[in-house]
């Protein structure tokens, strides 16, 4: 997932890049969910 912005010249620049692994909801425990909330 990318966060993009426009610079002073109107060019698209990458601000942030994150990688996620998609898993079923029942494979996410409470500690992982809490850690995700703190990062967001």
N, C-alpha and C positions, 0 to 999 in steps of 0.2 A: 504494500500500500504506500502511496506517495502523497506527500503534502507539497503542493506547487504554489508558486507566486509569480507575479510579473515584476521584472526588474525595471530600472529607470528607462531603459530603451524599449520596454514593452516585450522583452523576451521572457519565455517561460523558464523558470529555474526551479530545481528541486530543493525544497527546504528540509524535508525529512523523508527517510525511507525506512519502512518497517516490514518485517516478514512474519507471517502468521501461519500456523498449521491448523487447518480446519479439522475438528474432531466432533463427534456426537456430544450433545450436552451432558449425557450421563458419564462421560469420561473426564469431566472437569470437576475437581474437588473444591471445597470452600476456600482453601489456602490459595489455590491458583486464581480463583475468581477475585479474591481480595487483592492479590498482587496486581492483577490486571486493572482493577479500579484505581489503585494508587498511581499507576503509570499514566492513565488516561487524563 
